[in-house]
Amino acid sequence: MIGRMSVTLGQGTGPLRGVKVVEIAGIGPGPHACMLLADLGADVIRVERPGGQMLAGGTTMLLNRGRPSVALDLKSPEATQVVLDLVKDADILIEGMRPGVTERLGIGPEDCHAVNPRLVYGRMTGWGQTGPLAQSAGHDMNYIAITGTLFGLGQDPARPHFPSNLVGDFGGGSTYLVIGVLAALLEAKISGQGQVVDAAIVDGTASLNAMTNAWLAGGGYQEVRGANMLDGGVPFYDIYETSDAKHMSVGALEPQFFDQLVTILGVKETCPGQADLGQYDEMRRIFTETFATKTQAEWVEIFEGTDACVAGIVPMSEAAGHPHLVARGTFVEKDGMVQPAPAPRFSRTDATLSTPPPATGEHTRDALTAWGIADVDDLIARGVAVQA
């Protein structure tokens, strides 16, 4: 045991049990990708700079769960050699630095493939490894801004509204990085050769938005917020306030679901038809006034279990208590924190949570030893590695 965690290789219970991953710690999408890999059973070792990363969190940062933390001074050639020694037996390396940084540190793709030709080298950036913006700083909203995605977000015609950093960092970023490295890992098992996976948030976000691109090409999408089927342009796919100032989500797109919506609301006889575009303002007025007559809890009780596609909107602090999510175990309480369980589900190799987020360098000595690094105490004594 190392402090709070076991470093037995393949410690996880999921389908990636036995897959070994070296994580060069960053912030945001890189750690999220490594959390997903660890959740699914991979044996991930997180290499951090002494003192940790800005915005990296600490012992409550769930993105860092499920893997030990090793602190190395990567400006030291000896620390570089430690990383290369870790890479020798690894299947995947994940890094999220600007293009060229790992090359300057001596742990770039060529350095790593020289010691392990089978390695899948995953690179997570916003702009990508190439292109005129590749060396520029940026964050989620900047990346999704140039893909056409941010322009269409929200229901306010006057300005876009960004949904935190969910669309870029995690939707177009870490999700596509995981898809990429697992695809490359599968190919490496066949060919015996690794490769570099260039996962750019701009690329992933553009891919996420393929359906909207298709609608635009087919003439079925207006580049005006709040004017389309899925952005609040139709009254039967929108949000309505209840009498207690809470809200209900309404997504009754199909005719049979719309019929249930107006029937349950009790407005079937007065509401315009779903296809009557010229009466959408009147339909929205009816829905608005009707939903305002009851509390959210009352409407939830009325609609839950029906096919009207209506659900109450709950804050994150209450989501874990929703009966459906409780029944599925979507959230779990572990190590004093309520947190999302591993996803997706597997019928035979089900994934389970292992360990809580560690302090930076909490497992330096034992994790490096478990991964076969020699003379770890000497590395710590000379400041190459730091034990918290």
N, C-alpha and C positions, 0 to 999 in steps of 0.2 A: 504493500500500500504506500502511496505517496500522499501524505497529509490526508486530504479528503477524497483521494481518487486512486483507483487502480490503473496502472499503465500496462496491464497485460495486453499484448498486441491483439487487435481485433476485439477490443473490449465490448463493442456494441452488440446488440442483439438483432440488428436489422440486416437487410440484404447486402450491405457493403462491409460486413464483418470480414476482417482480414485485409482490407484495402488500407494502405498506409499513405498518409497525406502530410506534407510539410507546409505549414502556413506561415508566410512572412507577413506579420500582422500589419493591418491597415485599419481603416475605419469604414463603416457603412456596408457596402455590398460585398466586399471581400470576406469580412467576418461572418456576414449572413450566409454566404455560400458555404463557408466552413462549418457553421452551425448545422446547416442542412445535411452536409456530408457526415458530420459526427452523429447527428440524430438518426441517420440511417445506418449507423453501425461502423463507419470508418474509424480507424485509429489515427487521429489527427494530433500533431504536436504543433503548438502555437509558439512561434519565435518572435519575441517582442524586444524592442529597445529597452534598456534599463530606464525605469521611470514611467514606462507605458506610453500610450498614444493619446494625443489630444482627442477628446470626445469618445475615447474608447470605453469609458464607463467605469469599471471596477467590479466589485463582487456582486453587483446587481445587474450588470449588463448581460442580458440573456443571449445576445449575439455571440458571447464568448463561452457559452456553456458546453459541457461535454468533452473538454480536452484540456490537457495540462498546459501551463504557461512556463516558457523558458525565456530568460532574459539574457541576450547576447549583445555585446558591443560590436555591431557589424562594421564599424570603422577599423576594427582590428583584423589583420590578415588571419590570425588564428581563429577568430570567430567565423570568418568566411569559410575556413577549412572545416569547422564544425558543421556548418550548414551543408557543405558538399558531402561530408561523411553521412549526414542524415539522409541526403538525397540518394546515396548509393543503393539503399534498400527501400526507397519510397516508390509509390506508384504515381503520385500526383504532387506537384508543387503549385501553390496558389500565391500570387503576389498582386498588390494593388498600387504600386508606385508609378510615378510618371515614367514614360518611355525613356529607357537608357539608364535609369538609376540602378537597377540590379546588375546591369552590365558593368557599371563603374564600381560596384561593390564586389565584383568577381563572382556573382551567383546568377548571372544571366543565363539564357537558354543554352548557349554554346558551352559555357562552363559546366552546367549541370548535365547536359547530354554527353559531355566527355567522360563523366564518371558513371552515367546511367542512360544508355541510349533508349531505354524503354520508357523513360519518364514522360508523363503528360504535364506540360508546363502551362498552367493557366494564368492569363494576364487579365486583370480587371481594371479598366480605365473608363473615363467618361467619354472622351473624344476618340479613343482608339490609339493604336500604335503608330498610325500613319495619318497624313492629312495636315493641312495648314494650321489646325488648332491643337494638334497632338501635344505640344509642349505647354499649352496654356492651362492655367488653373480654371476650375469650374466646379459647379455643384449641380445636383439633381435638376433644378428648374432650368438651368442653363442648357443642359443636355437635351431635355425634352422640348425646349423652346425651338430649337432649329429643326426638329423632325416634323413639325406641323401638329404635334400632339397637344402641347400646352395651349396653343391658339384656340382649340375647340373645347377646352375643359371648363365646366361650370355652366350656369344658366343665366349669367349676367351678360347681356349684349354689349355692355360698355367696356368690360375687361375680363380677361381669363382669371380663373381661380385654380390654384395648384393644390392637389391633395397630399399635403405633407411631402415626403420623399418616397412615396409608395410606387409611383409609376416608373420613375427612372432608376433609382438605386436598386430597388428590390424586384420590380417587375421586368424592366428591360436590362437590368444589370445582373444581380446575383443569380436569378433564375436561369438566364441564358448561359452564364458561366458554368453552372452546375450541369445543364444540358450538354454543353460543349465538352467539358472534361470527362463526363461519363461516356459520351459518344467516342471520344478519342481513346479513352481507356479500353473500351470494347474493341476498337480497331487495333490497338497496340497488342492486345491478347492474341490477335490473329496474325498480325504482320511482324510482331516483335520489335516494332519501332515506335518511339514516342513522337510527339510533335508539340508545337506551340498553339495554344488556343487564345486568339485575340478577341476577348469579349469586351465590346464597347457598348456603353449605355445608349449611345445614339443609334447603334445598329439594332440592339434588342428592342428599344422603344419603337423604332420604325416597324419592326416585325410584329410587335404587339398590336399595332394600329392597322394591320392589314385589312381588316373588315371595313374600316372607314375609308381607306384608300380605294377599296373596291366600289363602295357606294359613290365616292367622288367621281371615279372614272365612269360609272354608269349613270351619272346625273341624278342620283338619288340622295345627295348630301349637299346641304347649303353651308357655306363657310360663315355662318352666323350662329353664335351661341344661343341656345334656347329655342332653336327653330327646327330641330330634327327629332326623329322618333325616340332616340335614346338620351337626349340631353334636356328633356323637359319641354320639347316643342309640341308634344301631344298631351292632353290632360289626363289620359289614362296611363301615362308613364311619368309620374311626378311625385312630389312630396307635399303632404297636406298637414296643416296644424290642427291639433285637437283642442278641446276646451280647456285643458290644463297646460297649454303652451308646450306640449310635446308634439311629436310628429309621427306620421304613418307613411311608409313607402308603398306606392301603388305601381304595379308593373303588369297590368292586365292587357297585354298586347294582342293575344289571339282572341278571335270573336267569342269563343265559348267562355273564355276567362272574363272578358268584358261583360258578357251577359250575367255571369255570376256576380261581378262587382256591382252592377247597377241594381240587380235584384236584391242583394243583401243590404245595400245602402237604402233600399226602398224608393229609388228614384227612376225605376225602369219606365214608368208611364210618362214622366216629364223630361227625361234626359234625351238630348238629341242622339241620333244614331252614330255608331263608331266611325263610319265612313263619311259623315257629314262635316267635311273640313270647315265649311263656312260657319258652323255653329260651335266651334271648339271653345270660343270665349264663354259662351253660355254653359257649355258642359263643365268648364273649369269653375265657373261661378257656382254651379250646383254642387260639385264635389267639395269645393272650399267651404260653403255654408253647411253642408251636411256633416262633414268631418268635424266641424267646430261645435257640433251639438253634444258630443260625448267626449269622455276622457280617453286617453290612449289605452288604458287598461280595459275599458269597456269595449273599444273597437277590437283590441287584440282578442278578447274572449269571443267576440262575434265572428271574426274572420278566421281565426286560427284553425287549421285543418281543412279549410275549403280550397277550391281551385281559383279563387279570385286574385291570387298573387298579391296579397296585401300583408305587410309585416310591420310591426312597431319598430321604430328606430331607437336603439338603446345605447347609452354611453359605454365606453370600454370597461369602466369599473363595474358595470352590471352584466356584461356579456357572459361572463363565466357562469352566472346563475340562470341563464335561460334554459328552460326545461329540455329543449332539444339538444343543446350543446352539453348539458349535464348528462343526458342519456348516452350521447356518443363519446363522452370523455374528451371533448375538443380542447378543453382547458384542464390543467391539473394543478394541484398545489404541491410543490416540492421545495424543500430547503427554505421554507418560509415565504415562498413567492408563488403567486398564481401566474401561470405561464401557459402558452400554447403547447399542446402535445406534439410529438413528431407527426409529420404528414408527408405523403399520404399513408393509407393503411395497407398492410400486406397480409395475405391469408396464411402464409406459412412462416415467414421470417419477420414477424412483427417487430417494429422498432420501439424502444423504450428509452426514457431519459436516463442518463448516467450520472453526471456530476454537475455541480453548480459552477457559475462563472468564477474563475480563480483570480487571485491577486497577481499582478505582474511579477513574474519570476518565482511564483510560489512553489513550482515543481522543478526548478532548474536542475538540481542535483539528481533527483531520482528519475526524472523523465529522460535526461540525457544518458544516464546509466542504462536505463531500460532499452534505449534505442542503440546501445552498443558503443557509445562514445567513451574513450579511455581517459583516465586521469582527470576526471571532472573536478575533483577537489582542487587540483592544481590550477585548472582554468578559473575557478572561483577565486582562489587566493590571489591570482594575478589580475583580476578584474576583467578578464575576457568574458566570463559569464558571471551573472549576479544571482545569488539565492536570496529571495525575499525573506 
